[in-house]
Amino acid sequence: MRIVRLILSATLTASALVGVQILSTDLWLWSAAPTHAYGLMAFVALDAALIFETWRATRFAVFGALLTATVQLAAMLGDIIAGEPAGLPVSVFRNYLLADTAYLGLLITQGSIMAIAVGTWALPHMHVTRRIV
């Protein structure tokens, strides 16, 4: 379980740091979609809380990380598919997001958190014990 804690903590830390980088450098996010910036702030705060929770109650933190990463990934994919600030075509906004390495890094990090969480839940169920007769 210690390895799971380390890996999950590292991935949540990466997510929080990339989120902070986006919040501190993407001025267009603040001017065009401040509600998205506030949402990202909430996700960064959740990541930080889950990092600490990982070392207290791992099962709860794994579930929280899975839930948070799923919601954040869905929101980010929603932005790519249908999100468009007023007066800007979807294709232009989509290209803007897909050209932003920090955004893509955060997107990949959320998928990684989900994979780690699902793997952590599934791993104990994958061990097969054999009886020797």
C-alpha positions as MATLAB code, in Angstrom:
seq = 'MRIVRLILSATLTASALVGVQILSTDLWLWSAAPTHAYGLMAFVALDAALIFETWRATRFAVFGALLTATVQLAAMLGDIIAGEPAGLPVSVFRNYLLADTAYLGLLITQGSIMAIAVGTWALPHMHVTRRIV';
ca = [
       0.000    0.000    0.000;
       2.971    2.299    0.532;
       3.783    2.200   -3.186;
       0.185    3.136   -4.020;
       0.415    6.072   -1.612;
       3.638    7.290   -3.194;
       2.415    6.941   -6.780;
      -0.992    8.481   -6.075;
       0.556   11.329   -4.074;
       3.051   12.057   -6.851;
       0.341   12.083   -9.514;
      -1.967   14.285   -7.428;
       0.968   16.635   -6.792;
       1.645   16.836  -10.526;
      -2.021   17.601  -11.145;
      -2.054   20.351   -8.526;
       1.181   21.897   -9.805;
       0.013   21.935  -13.421;
      -3.285   23.450  -12.273;
      -1.420   26.175  -10.380;
       0.731   26.815  -13.455;
      -2.351   27.233  -15.629;
      -4.000   29.517  -13.083;
      -0.922   31.702  -12.790;
       0.000   31.968  -16.470;
      -3.196   31.710  -18.529;
      -4.499   35.275  -18.505;
      -7.000   34.450  -21.238;
      -8.632   31.880  -18.935;
      -9.220   34.571  -16.319;
     -10.596   37.093  -18.796;
     -12.698   34.814  -21.027;
     -13.875   32.149  -18.572;
     -13.379   33.137  -14.922;
     -15.828   30.458  -13.769;
     -13.529   27.838  -15.313;
     -10.610   29.374  -13.442;
     -12.552   29.129  -10.179;
     -13.402   25.527  -10.985;
      -9.735   24.770  -11.592;
      -8.923   26.399   -8.251;
     -11.372   24.003   -6.597;
      -9.761   21.016   -8.313;
      -6.300   22.154   -7.184;
      -7.596   22.446   -3.613;
      -9.150   18.965   -3.849;
      -5.876   17.555   -5.167;
      -4.005   19.084   -2.217;
      -6.519   17.698    0.271;
      -6.348   14.253   -1.328;
      -2.540   14.255   -1.127;
      -2.764   14.595    2.642;
      -5.664   12.156    2.861;
      -3.663    9.542    0.956;
      -1.396    9.186    3.978;
      -4.291    9.013    6.463;
      -6.988    6.921    4.813;
      -5.781    5.433    1.573;
      -9.043    3.791    0.493;
     -11.009    7.011    0.943;
      -8.306    8.984   -0.892;
      -8.257    6.523   -3.791;
     -12.028    6.830   -4.191;
     -11.840   10.638   -3.850;
      -9.034   10.810   -6.403;
     -11.014    8.651   -8.834;
     -14.119   10.778   -8.426;
     -12.268   14.098   -8.695;
     -10.190   13.009  -11.700;
     -13.275   11.663  -13.480;
     -15.208   14.898  -13.018;
     -12.230   17.033  -14.027;
     -11.472   14.904  -17.086;
     -15.130   15.033  -18.155;
     -15.174   18.823  -17.749;
     -11.962   19.209  -19.732;
     -13.206   16.941  -22.519;
     -16.457   18.901  -22.509;
     -14.448   22.055  -23.104;
     -12.707   20.420  -26.056;
     -15.921   19.102  -27.582;
     -18.443   21.856  -26.944;
     -16.893   24.585  -24.842;
     -16.664   27.932  -26.501;
     -16.460   31.383  -25.002;
     -18.853   33.936  -26.427;
     -17.885   35.149  -29.874;
     -15.310   32.428  -30.542;
     -15.877   29.466  -32.871;
     -15.581   25.996  -31.342;
     -12.751   25.000  -33.667;
     -10.628   28.001  -32.673;
     -11.155   27.309  -28.966;
     -10.467   23.592  -29.455;
      -7.206   24.364  -31.258;
      -6.240   26.775  -28.481;
      -6.756   24.079  -25.840;
      -5.040   21.308  -27.780;
      -2.013   23.523  -28.453;
      -1.590   24.288  -24.748;
       0.915   21.811  -23.288;
      -0.138   22.574  -19.710;
      -3.766   21.789  -20.571;
      -2.761   18.554  -22.275;
      -0.519   17.677  -19.328;
      -3.415   18.187  -16.936;
      -5.681   16.112  -19.172;
      -3.165   13.238  -19.240;
      -2.593   13.534  -15.492;
      -6.315   13.097  -14.813;
      -6.351    9.952  -16.939;
      -3.318    8.683  -15.027;
      -4.987    9.323  -11.673;
      -8.040    7.419  -12.861;
      -5.901    4.483  -14.026;
      -4.005    4.369  -10.730;
      -7.219    4.494   -8.705;
      -8.948    1.798  -10.759;
      -5.810   -0.347  -10.644;
      -5.610    0.067   -6.883;
      -9.206   -1.061   -6.461;
      -8.873   -3.948   -8.933;
      -5.466   -5.280   -7.882;
      -6.603   -7.139   -4.746;
      -9.331   -8.855   -6.751;
      -6.958  -10.041   -9.450;
      -4.877  -12.279   -7.189;
      -5.924  -15.853   -7.609;
      -5.041  -18.295   -4.878;
      -4.534  -21.875   -5.880;
      -5.090  -24.785   -3.636;
      -2.556  -27.524   -3.848;
      -4.223  -30.871   -3.498;
];
